[in-house]
Amino acid sequence: MEQKMIFHKPRMLIKNQEIQEVLERCFVVHVALQNGKIPYVVPMNYGYVMEEEHPVLYLHSQKNGKKINCIKANPDVGFALDWFSEKESLRAHCDMHYQSIIGEGRLSIVEDEEECVRGMNSILLHAKKRPIKKYTEQFFAHFHVLRLDVDVFSGKEL
């Protein structure tokens, strides 16, 4: 008996709550930085806050290196988050469920100490760790907190 291929059309995620569910479920954002003619894609863990219906992602990075050089040269980035799982199906050999968000924004190095703390704590909370109440000056001496202000984004699920 020949098996019939069944294709499902992805559904757009349009509600703020749906976007937040994907942000909660994912643990890695892939950030596409501009490195001359070739994109430089970096997987990073993140935290986030919602500001005026748009997500703001917080990331962290060492103070020096290719990533920081790219950001300083051109802060415009693309990004993607996703998760997949296989659904049990009697009709198809492989039936996948996924949710994803893609978008564009501007990545900046956070200079304000209070925002650095807020950003780091959002990363810790997203990783299911306890936030730190007081950071020492030495803590931020070794790395930057980065802020991704999302300008355009869309989400899909299947």
C-alpha positions, 0 to 999 in steps of 0.5 A, spaced: 500 500 500 502 506 497 503 511 503 500 518 501 504 524 503 500 529 508 502 536 508 500 541 513 500 549 512 504 553 518 500 557 522 502 564 523 503 566 531 500 573 531 498 574 539 503 577 544 502 571 548 504 566 543 510 569 541 512 569 549 511 562 549 516 561 544 521 565 547 520 561 553 520 554 550 527 556 546 533 556 549 538 558 544 537 564 539 541 564 532 544 571 531 546 573 524 551 579 524 554 582 518 562 580 517 563 584 511 560 580 505 559 573 509 554 573 515 557 570 521 551 566 525 552 565 532 548 561 537 547 564 544 543 563 550 538 569 552 533 572 556 528 577 554 523 582 556 517 585 553 517 592 551 511 595 547 509 589 544 516 587 542 521 583 545 528 585 547 533 580 548 539 580 552 545 576 551 552 576 553 559 576 550 566 576 552 569 583 551 573 582 545 573 578 539 569 577 532 562 578 535 564 584 538 568 587 532 562 585 528 557 589 532 561 595 533 562 595 525 554 594 524 549 593 529 544 591 524 542 583 525 537 578 523 535 572 528 532 566 529 529 561 535 526 555 534 524 548 537 521 542 534 518 535 536 516 529 533 508 527 534 506 520 534 502 519 527 499 513 524 498 516 518 505 519 516 512 516 517 514 523 520 510 528 523 513 534 526 511 540 530 515 546 531 514 553 533 519 559 530 520 566 530 525 570 526 526 577 525 531 583 525 533 588 530 539 592 532 544 589 537 548 594 542 552 593 548 549 595 554 553 601 558 548 602 564 549 598 570 542 597 572 540 595 565 546 590 565 544 587 572 536 587 569 539 583 562 543 578 566 538 577 571 533 576 565 538 571 562 539 567 569 531 567 570 530 564 563 535 559 564 531 557 570 537 560 575 536 564 581 537 572 579 543 575 583 541 581 587 548 584 587 553 584 582 560 586 584 564 591 579 569 585 577 563 581 575 562 585 569 569 586 567 570 580 563 564 581 559 559 585 555 551 585 556 548 585 549 541 588 548 537 586 542 532 591 540 527 587 535 524 592 530 521 586 525 519 579 527 514 574 525 512 567 528 510 560 525 508 554 528 506 547 525 
